[in-house]
Amino acid sequence: GSFNYNITLAANTQYTLTVRARVANNGQSFWLGVTDLSTGTTLDNELVTNAGGYQLHTLTFTTGNSERTHNIFMWNNQGGDYYADDFVLTAN
């Protein structure tokens, strides 16, 4: 399953995305990441594997030289449930 959220971000800016996330059961995982939709480049991602409680996950990335649409995504191909909350995107 997957989750996708598109957002337009300013050029030449470093951003930090923090998300509290977890998987439902030990042994499961999902990818959390940010992709520049103009280039198809994943700017940062992290494999979330923690079960039993939410943990803070942090992605840091820098945008390209023009204002572009970016995709914040969560994705897995294993099945099973995964959860995320408290998305905070900050320009540094």
Legacy VTK file of the C-alpha trace (Angstrom):
# vtk DataFile Version 3.0
C-alpha trace
ASCII
DATASET POLYDATA
POINTS 92 float
0.000 0.000 0.000
1.012 3.612 -0.280
0.359 7.181 0.828
1.212 10.192 -1.337
0.980 13.923 -0.620
2.106 16.508 -3.166
3.363 19.930 -2.126
5.039 22.805 -3.977
8.304 23.868 -2.328
10.552 26.898 -2.790
13.786 26.687 -4.763
17.236 26.218 -3.239
15.885 25.643 0.254
16.820 23.040 2.848
13.830 21.427 4.524
13.395 19.079 7.461
10.424 16.722 7.597
9.667 15.041 10.914
7.098 12.269 11.228
6.083 10.018 14.107
5.651 6.552 12.640
5.505 2.833 13.366
4.563 -0.516 11.860
1.896 -2.792 13.282
4.060 -5.856 13.914
7.718 -6.814 14.293
9.274 -7.803 10.984
7.246 -5.322 8.955
8.602 -2.150 7.372
7.734 0.730 5.077
9.560 3.505 3.259
9.061 7.148 4.182
10.513 9.643 1.720
10.426 12.783 -0.425
10.680 12.830 -4.234
11.137 15.784 -6.604
8.381 15.083 -9.132
10.060 17.189 -11.860
13.151 14.983 -11.917
11.910 11.770 -10.316
14.772 11.972 -7.822
14.201 10.751 -4.281
15.829 13.455 -2.139
15.775 11.527 1.147
14.124 8.389 2.485
14.172 6.139 5.504
13.058 2.579 6.180
10.693 2.523 9.178
10.841 -0.764 11.095
9.848 0.057 14.672
6.776 -1.655 16.103
5.099 -1.203 19.464
5.283 2.563 19.664
5.669 5.696 17.601
9.203 6.979 17.022
10.306 10.265 15.499
11.780 9.941 12.001
13.597 12.867 10.369
14.304 13.523 6.699
16.487 16.436 5.544
16.700 17.509 1.920
17.463 20.491 -0.321
15.278 21.514 -3.248
16.502 22.287 -6.757
16.967 25.617 -8.497
13.302 26.313 -9.227
9.980 26.060 -7.405
8.767 22.482 -7.929
6.172 19.988 -6.768
7.444 17.323 -4.403
5.840 14.101 -3.217
5.937 12.971 0.406
5.378 9.231 0.354
4.980 6.132 2.478
5.168 2.807 0.672
5.434 -0.908 1.332
4.929 -4.010 -0.752
4.608 -6.515 2.084
1.072 -5.882 3.242
0.408 -5.247 6.893
-0.523 -2.026 8.579
1.652 1.014 9.177
0.946 4.316 10.846
2.222 7.902 10.751
1.195 11.089 12.488
2.390 14.601 13.323
3.948 15.463 9.958
5.951 18.695 10.338
7.775 20.276 7.379
10.154 23.135 8.229
12.288 25.346 5.998
15.723 25.592 7.623
LINES 1 93
92 0 1 2 3 4 5 6 7 8 9 10 11 12 13 14 15 16 17 18 19 20 21 22 23 24 25 26 27 28 29 30 31 32 33 34 35 36 37 38 39 40 41 42 43 44 45 46 47 48 49 50 51 52 53 54 55 56 57 58 59 60 61 62 63 64 65 66 67 68 69 70 71 72 73 74 75 76 77 78 79 80 81 82 83 84 85 86 87 88 89 90 91
